[in-house]
Amino acid sequence: MCGHETSPDTGRAGLVTQLATTTIRTPPTRRITRDEIRRLVDGLGGQLAILRAADPGGKLEVPGNSA
């Protein structure tokens, strides 16, 4: 024995205490701006146009999608 070993109960109790006192640090939330929404929609629209123009033989078949 090295003198620094803990029993399963002591180890678990220590972890429970650590979890109870730990705070989750998340970045502050902010709302997305109209300009950011517009850029996202424009970007998705461009990708949609590319997908529509793609060769049907090169498209991945999605199970359950009959369209």
ChimeraX commands (.cxc) that place a marker at each C-alpha (Angstrom):
marker #1 position 0.00,0.00,0.00 radius 0.5
marker #1 position 1.25,3.44,-0.92 radius 0.5
marker #1 position -0.89,5.37,1.51 radius 0.5
marker #1 position -2.77,7.34,-1.15 radius 0.5
marker #1 position -5.24,4.72,-2.24 radius 0.5
marker #1 position -8.92,5.26,-1.54 radius 0.5
marker #1 position -11.73,2.84,-0.96 radius 0.5
marker #1 position -14.49,2.70,-3.62 radius 0.5
marker #1 position -16.85,4.59,-1.27 radius 0.5
marker #1 position -14.40,7.41,-0.59 radius 0.5
marker #1 position -13.53,7.72,-4.27 radius 0.5
marker #1 position -17.17,7.83,-5.29 radius 0.5
marker #1 position -18.06,10.32,-2.57 radius 0.5
marker #1 position -15.23,12.55,-3.74 radius 0.5
marker #1 position -16.47,12.39,-7.33 radius 0.5
marker #1 position -20.04,13.13,-6.27 radius 0.5
marker #1 position -18.84,16.16,-4.31 radius 0.5
marker #1 position -16.73,17.32,-7.25 radius 0.5
marker #1 position -19.67,16.99,-9.66 radius 0.5
marker #1 position -21.99,18.82,-7.28 radius 0.5
marker #1 position -19.61,21.76,-6.95 radius 0.5
marker #1 position -18.57,21.97,-10.60 radius 0.5
marker #1 position -20.28,24.62,-12.68 radius 0.5
marker #1 position -20.76,24.21,-16.36 radius 0.5
marker #1 position -19.08,27.03,-18.22 radius 0.5
marker #1 position -20.84,27.89,-21.43 radius 0.5
marker #1 position -20.22,30.93,-23.55 radius 0.5
marker #1 position -22.83,33.64,-23.24 radius 0.5
marker #1 position -25.68,33.16,-25.66 radius 0.5
marker #1 position -26.55,35.78,-28.20 radius 0.5
marker #1 position -29.26,36.06,-30.76 radius 0.5
marker #1 position -28.43,35.56,-34.40 radius 0.5
marker #1 position -28.76,38.75,-36.43 radius 0.5
marker #1 position -30.95,39.27,-39.49 radius 0.5
marker #1 position -27.83,39.56,-41.64 radius 0.5
marker #1 position -26.51,36.23,-40.32 radius 0.5
marker #1 position -29.86,34.56,-41.02 radius 0.5
marker #1 position -29.90,35.98,-44.55 radius 0.5
marker #1 position -26.37,34.70,-45.21 radius 0.5
marker #1 position -27.31,31.23,-43.92 radius 0.5
marker #1 position -30.45,31.08,-46.07 radius 0.5
marker #1 position -28.57,32.35,-49.13 radius 0.5
marker #1 position -25.83,29.78,-48.57 radius 0.5
marker #1 position -28.30,26.94,-48.16 radius 0.5
marker #1 position -30.16,28.07,-51.26 radius 0.5
marker #1 position -26.94,27.89,-53.25 radius 0.5
marker #1 position -26.27,24.38,-51.99 radius 0.5
marker #1 position -29.83,23.36,-52.84 radius 0.5
marker #1 position -29.38,24.61,-56.41 radius 0.5
marker #1 position -26.19,22.55,-56.72 radius 0.5
marker #1 position -27.96,19.44,-55.44 radius 0.5
marker #1 position -30.87,19.95,-57.82 radius 0.5
marker #1 position -28.49,20.30,-60.78 radius 0.5
marker #1 position -26.43,17.23,-59.82 radius 0.5
marker #1 position -26.42,14.10,-61.97 radius 0.5
marker #1 position -29.20,11.82,-60.65 radius 0.5
marker #1 position -26.89,8.82,-61.03 radius 0.5
marker #1 position -24.39,10.39,-58.64 radius 0.5
marker #1 position -26.88,11.15,-55.86 radius 0.5
marker #1 position -27.02,9.04,-52.74 radius 0.5
marker #1 position -30.24,7.14,-52.35 radius 0.5
marker #1 position -31.83,7.90,-48.99 radius 0.5
marker #1 position -33.94,5.08,-47.52 radius 0.5
marker #1 position -37.57,6.11,-47.01 radius 0.5
marker #1 position -37.27,9.07,-49.39 radius 0.5
marker #1 position -39.54,8.40,-52.36 radius 0.5
marker #1 position -39.25,11.92,-53.79 radius 0.5
marker link #1:1,2 radius 0.2
marker link #1:2,3 radius 0.2
marker link #1:3,4 radius 0.2
marker link #1:4,5 radius 0.2
marker link #1:5,6 radius 0.2
marker link #1:6,7 radius 0.2
marker link #1:7,8 radius 0.2
marker link #1:8,9 radius 0.2
marker link #1:9,10 radius 0.2
marker link #1:10,11 radius 0.2
marker link #1:11,12 radius 0.2
marker link #1:12,13 radius 0.2
marker link #1:13,14 radius 0.2
marker link #1:14,15 radius 0.2
marker link #1:15,16 radius 0.2
marker link #1:16,17 radius 0.2
marker link #1:17,18 radius 0.2
marker link #1:18,19 radius 0.2
marker link #1:19,20 radius 0.2
marker link #1:20,21 radius 0.2
marker link #1:21,22 radius 0.2
marker link #1:22,23 radius 0.2
marker link #1:23,24 radius 0.2
marker link #1:24,25 radius 0.2
marker link #1:25,26 radius 0.2
marker link #1:26,27 radius 0.2
marker link #1:27,28 radius 0.2
marker link #1:28,29 radius 0.2
marker link #1:29,30 radius 0.2
marker link #1:30,31 radius 0.2
marker link #1:31,32 radius 0.2
marker link #1:32,33 radius 0.2
marker link #1:33,34 radius 0.2
marker link #1:34,35 radius 0.2
marker link #1:35,36 radius 0.2
marker link #1:36,37 radius 0.2
marker link #1:37,38 radius 0.2
marker link #1:38,39 radius 0.2
marker link #1:39,40 radius 0.2
marker link #1:40,41 radius 0.2
marker link #1:41,42 radius 0.2
marker link #1:42,43 radius 0.2
marker link #1:43,44 radius 0.2
marker link #1:44,45 radius 0.2
marker link #1:45,46 radius 0.2
marker link #1:46,47 radius 0.2
marker link #1:47,48 radius 0.2
marker link #1:48,49 radius 0.2
marker link #1:49,50 radius 0.2
marker link #1:50,51 radius 0.2
marker link #1:51,52 radius 0.2
marker link #1:52,53 radius 0.2
marker link #1:53,54 radius 0.2
marker link #1:54,55 radius 0.2
marker link #1:55,56 radius 0.2
marker link #1:56,57 radius 0.2
marker link #1:57,58 radius 0.2
marker link #1:58,59 radius 0.2
marker link #1:59,60 radius 0.2
marker link #1:60,61 radius 0.2
marker link #1:61,62 radius 0.2
marker link #1:62,63 radius 0.2
marker link #1:63,64 radius 0.2
marker link #1:64,65 radius 0.2
marker link #1:65,66 radius 0.2
marker link #1:66,67 radius 0.2
view
